[in-house]
Amino acid sequence: MNIYKVGTIYKAVLISLSLLLIKPLHSQLATRNQLTTIHQKEIFQIIKANKEKLITVQQLVLAINDRDSSNKAIILALERKNKKWKIKLNAVEASIGKNGFALAGEKQEGDGKSPTGIFALGQLFTYEASVKTQLPFIQTNAEDKWIDDPNHENYNTYLRGNTNAKSFEHLRLSSIDYKYCMVIEYNTHPVVKGKGSAIFFHLATPSYDPTAGCVAIKEYDMDKILLWLDPNKQKAILMGNKNHLLK
């Protein structure tokens, strides 16, 4: 077989393989590049649709999916400079609430949904004594808790020490989940009882198990975001079903 024919066959095989790898929009198993391609045109449409809410934001984490009930999403990081938004971290996979995104204003305690909206990114908690980030952080121990008892005076707040709350989350776990755990400032200012609590941006399990309402990504991706975030810039997360965010 001559070299020309070998080259032709090789190209045909590559094309066939590339076609097999293409997945539809609804597929949550798409590769990062495919996700970036699929959503690239919509990213800036979402930014534009929410520009009034983003006036003071300089660094933005975007968490979106295309089905309300899906417990998977993609995460991108964007930064505004000279009035223009630029993507700083391309699309990566994320886990969200086991029941997907709640509609804006409809999140309830215990519904297994992640809230929809734009929220500040707050305090970083970690198991580590040293973290590659400029952000201030709190190293957690067994005394660190987040109160999720709707009837308690400290509902949806951080507490170190004893509490008589009937329900709370430990911020130091035996699992990797809260090794890096950043507060998503949902229902924090003011706190409304029963509207949901302990919404964090934290690490995903190896199999991207759904969360109770948080947003979770793998450690490699979180490392990049923590290194990128600037304590002197306004930071926020915009999250929800892309169709609702475009309205």
N, C-alpha and C positions, 0 to 999 in steps of 0.2 A: 504493500500500500504506500502510495507516495505521500510526501510531507503535506501537500495541499489538502488531500483527503483527510489525513489525520487531524489537521487543524480544523477543518470543517466539522468533523464529527465531535471534536472536543468542544467547539463553540455550541453545537446543538445540545450536547449534554448539559452544559452550564446553563443554557436558557431553560431547558426542561426542569432542572433542579431549582432554579430561581422561581419558576412559576409554581412549583409545588410548595415553596416556602411562603408564598403570598397568602395571607389570611384576611377574612373580611373584617369590617369595622367593629362588629360586635365581639369578635374574638378577644378574650382577655389573655390569650397566650401568645399574642403577637410579639415579635422582637422589639427591642428598643427603637431601632431605626424605623421599623414599620409604624410603630406608634407615633414617632416623631413626624413621619410623613403624613400619616392620616390626620393628625391633629394640628399640623403646622399652620394651615390656613385659618383655622378656627381660634387659635391662641390669641391673636391680636384682635379678633372680633370680640372675644370675651373681655379682653382688656378695655376695648373701646366702649363696650356696653356697660362697663362698671367704672368708667373713668372718674365720675364724680366721687365715688367712694374711695378711690385710690389717689386722690390729690396729694396727700401727705406721705404716701408710701414710696419708699425708695428701693426696697428689696422685697420681692414677692415670691412666695411659694404657691404654686397653682396645683390643686388636686381636683381632677375631674374624671368623670366617666360618662357613658352614654346611655345608661339605664338606671333608673331610680333604685331598683331592687338589687343591682349587682354589688357584691362586696369587694370588688376589685376596682382600682382606679389607676391613673398615671399621675406622676409628680413631675413638675418642671420648676426650675428656679429662674426668675427674671430680675433684672436690675434696670432701674431708670437712670439715665444719664443724659443731660442736655435735652430733657423732655421726651426722650425716646427710650422705649423699652427694648432690651436685648436679652435673649435667652442665654443664661449662664450655665445651666445644667439641662441637658436634653432629657427627653421623657424616660422615666424609669417606672417600674411596677410598684404598686402600693396596695396594701390592704386597708379597708375601711370597715365600718360597722357591718355586722353580719346581715343586717337587713337593708344595707345600702345607705343612701342619703335621705334624710328627712327633708321635706319641703321647708322653705324658709319660714321660720317662726313656729314650726310644728314639732320640733324636737322635744321629747319628754324623757324623764328619768326612766331608765330600764327598757327603752324601746329597741335597743340594739342598732340604732341608727346614728350616723354621723351628721352633724348639723350642716346646713347650707348657709353660706354667707362669707363675709370677709371679717377676719378676726386677727388681732395683734398676736404676734409670737412673743411669749413671755419667758418666765424663769426656766432656765435649763437645770435639770437634775441629772446626776450621774453617779455610777458606782465608783468611778475612777478618781484618783487624787490629782491626776494630771490629764488634761484634754487638749488636743490640738485645735484650739479655737480662741478667738479674741473675746468671746462672750463670757460674762461672769457666770459662775455655776456653783451649785450646792452639791457637795458630795454627800450622798445619802447613807443612812444607817438604819438599823431596825426600828428606830423611833420615829422615822419620817412617814407621815400619812397624808392622804387626801380624803377629806370627809365627803361621803356621798349619801349621807342620811338626810333626806329632804326636810325632816322635822328638827334637825339640830341647828343651833345658832351658828355653827361654823360650816354649814353646808357649802360645798364647792370651794373650799379653801384648804390651804396647806397648813399642817400642824406638826410640830415635833414634840413628842412626849405623849403622856396619857390622855385619853379622851373617854367620855361616856357616850359617844355617838354609837348608835346601833349598827352602823355600817360605815366602813371606810376602806380605802385601798392602801396597801403598803407600797412605798416608793422604792423599797429595796427588795427585790424578788430573787428567787433562786434561778429564774430563767433570765435570758438575755434581754427581754422586752424593754425594761426600763434602764438598761445600761446607759442609754442616752434618752432622755425624756424631757421634751420641751412643752410647756403649758400653751395650749391653744386657748386664748382668752375668750372663750365662749361662756356666756352667762356668768360673767365675773364682775362687771361694773354696769349696773347693779346685779346682784344675785337674786334670781327669782326662784323660789322653792318649787321643785318638781320639774323644772325646765331642762334638767340635764346637768351632769357634773363630770369632772375628771376626764376632760377631753384633751388628749395629749398627742404630740407628734413624737413617735418613738420607734424602736426597732421592731422589724417584722420577724416572725419565726421563719425558719428555712423554707417552709412550704407555704408561706404567706397566708397563714390562717386568718380568718376574719376577726375583727376586734369587736369590742362592745360599743364602739362609737369613735374610737381614736383613728388616727392616720398613721400607718406604719410602713417603713421602708427598710431595706436591708442595710447592714452596718456600713458596707463599702460606700453606699450612696449617702448615708447620713454623715459620714466622715467628710465628704466633699462639701455638703451644705454647711456643716459646722465651721469648716475652714473658711468658707466664703462669707458667712454672715458677719456683719460689722456692727458692733455695739453702738456706734455713733449714727447709724442710719435707722429710719423707721422701717420696721419689719412687719409683715403680715402674711396670712395665708388666705387665699381665696379658694373656696371649696364647694363642690356641688355637682349636680348633673349639668353637663354642658348646655343642654337645651334650656334649662331654667336660668342659667347664668347669662345666656344670650338675650333674655327678655328684658 
